[in-house]
Amino acid sequence: MKTIKFRGKKIDNSEWVYGDLIHNPEYQHLQIGCCLNYPGDGRTEPPTTSYVTLNVISETVGQFTGLQDKNGVDIYSDDVFQKGKDLYLVEYDLLCGFYWRLIYDSWTEKNVFNSKKRSWLSTADSKMYEAIGNIYDNPELLTKN
């Protein structure tokens, strides 16, 4: 079964949360719904699971691609990956789906982000790359020279 999940940064403390994306017209912000597991005390309180909704910064919401990098880290849209000295951004397009976009080209030793060089995102590719951040926690990666 395909895993569909999202992540976003909480409005109150910018902490990443993961779960289901919720569009609620009563709130001006998007929400992520997630399950919180409570282990109980081991004696009188049994383990429980609670479903909560958390307000997130809309611009930070990213969808899970269904893929993992070479270290088994889940890949989301807006993640930045590295292979050798080359840097890539994971983006999503309604027509194309998920794809890589080249940020820094080590062959030319230039930032080529504005050239919009891109390629399909595949399972084989993802296993050769390492996630090194995302554009929200590491915006400097987009301007590497």
SVG drawing of the C-alpha trace seen along z (x, -y; Angstrom):
<svg xmlns="http://www.w3.org/2000/svg" viewBox="-15 -33 49 36">
<polyline fill="none" stroke="black" stroke-width="0.4" points="0.0,0.0 1.3,-3.5 2.1,-5.7 0.7,-9.1 1.9,-11.5 2.9,-15.1 5.1,-17.3 4.9,-20.9 6.4,-23.3 4.2,-24.1 3.1,-27.7 3.9,-28.0 7.4,-26.7 8.5,-25.8 8.9,-22.1 8.4,-19.6 5.3,-17.4 4.3,-14.5 0.9,-13.0 -2.2,-13.6 -2.9,-17.0 -6.1,-18.6 -7.9,-21.4 -10.3,-22.9 -12.2,-26.0 -12.7,-27.2 -9.0,-27.9 -6.8,-30.2 -3.8,-27.7 -3.4,-24.2 -3.3,-21.5 -1.4,-18.2 -3.2,-15.4 -1.0,-12.9 -1.2,-10.1 0.6,-10.6 1.5,-7.4 1.5,-7.4 3.3,-4.4 1.3,-4.4 3.0,-3.9 3.3,-0.1 1.1,0.6 -2.3,-1.1 -2.3,-3.2 -2.4,-1.2 -0.7,-2.4 -2.9,-4.7 -3.0,-6.5 -4.5,-10.0 -5.1,-11.7 -4.4,-15.5 -4.5,-18.3 -1.7,-20.9 -1.7,-24.2 1.3,-24.4 2.9,-27.1 1.3,-26.6 4.4,-27.4 6.3,-24.6 3.9,-21.7 5.6,-19.0 4.4,-15.7 6.3,-12.4 7.6,-11.1 7.3,-7.5 11.1,-7.2 14.1,-7.1 17.6,-8.3 20.7,-6.0 20.5,-6.2 16.8,-5.2 15.7,-8.8 12.2,-9.7 12.2,-12.1 9.7,-15.0 9.2,-17.8 11.5,-20.8 14.3,-18.5 17.9,-19.1 20.1,-16.2 23.7,-15.7 25.6,-13.3 29.3,-14.0 29.5,-17.8 26.3,-18.3 23.2,-19.6 19.6,-18.9 16.2,-20.1 13.1,-17.8 10.1,-19.6 6.6,-18.6 4.7,-19.5 1.1,-18.6 1.8,-17.3 5.2,-15.7 5.0,-14.5 8.2,-14.5 11.5,-15.5 15.1,-16.5 16.2,-20.1 19.9,-20.8 21.1,-23.6 24.9,-23.3 26.8,-21.7 30.3,-20.6 31.4,-20.1 30.9,-23.8 31.4,-24.9 28.4,-27.1 25.0,-27.6 22.6,-26.6 19.3,-26.8 17.8,-29.4 18.6,-27.3 15.8,-24.9 17.7,-21.7 15.6,-18.9 15.0,-15.2 12.5,-12.6 12.8,-11.3 13.2,-7.5 13.8,-4.8 17.2,-4.0 18.3,-7.7 17.1,-8.2 19.3,-5.4 22.5,-7.2 21.8,-10.5 21.9,-11.7 19.4,-14.1 21.3,-17.1 18.5,-19.4 15.5,-21.3 14.8,-24.9 13.2,-25.9 15.9,-24.9 18.8,-25.4 17.9,-28.2 21.6,-28.9 21.8,-25.6 19.8,-27.3 22.6,-29.9 25.7,-27.7 28.5,-28.9"/>
</svg>
